[in-house]
C-alpha cells in the first residue's frame, strides 16, 4: 500500500538557524527552499492564511534515503513542546556516520546538547549486529540520533 519514505518533516522556529545547524554543522546537502501559501497550503495545513518557508536537505546523493524537510511557519509563532523519548511522537531521526566518536567531539565542540557520549551495543544474538549510538538535540530541542555500524 505504501511506497518509499520521501522526506521527514520537522517544524522549526528559526529557519536560518536551522539551515545553519543541518547544513553547515551536520553537513547535510541543501537541496532548495520554497514559500508555501494560498488556498492549497491552508487546506494542507488545516488553517487559514498559512505561510511557511520549507527547506530540504539530504545526506548523500549516493545513498537513497529520505530528505529532511524543515518547515518554518511565518503566519503564527511556533508552539514549542520539549521533545521526550518517552512521549508518543516521532522519537528521533537517525543518521548513519562512519566515525561516531569524531562526530560526537565535533558536536560537543560546537556546543550541541548531547544526551550522552557514544554508547556501544551488541545485538548480534538478535541478528542485528554491533553499533554505537548517541542522541542529541537540534536548536529547537528536536531529538536526533547518530549511529555507527561496527560490523
Buried (B, 14 or more C-beta within 10 A) or exposed (E): EEEEEEBEBBBBBEBEBBBEBBBEBBBBEEEEEEEBEEEEBBEEBEBEEBBBBBBBBBBEEEEEBBBBBBBBBEBEEBEEEEBEEEEEEEBBBEBBBEEBEEBBEBBEEEEBEBBEEBEEEEEEEEEEEEBBBBBBBBBBEBBBBBBBEEE
